[in-house]
């Protein structure tokens, strides 16, 4: 049985702000870290940390088990 198809998307920080009706300064004012979940392959954490926004990413898809191909060669 093949694993289900997965769509990997990446949204920039400004698009996240637009989706939730926020500004970069409003997100930066959050007292605790912002959670990007599912973080996936997106660079939101890196982009958000540049202006000093406290953010962490988690993605349950990486918990496995997976039948990923061996790419070590």
Secondary structure, DSSP 8 states (H G I E B T S, - for coil): ------------HHHHHHHHT--HHHHHT-SS-EEEES-TT--HHHHHHHTT--EEEE-GGGGS---------
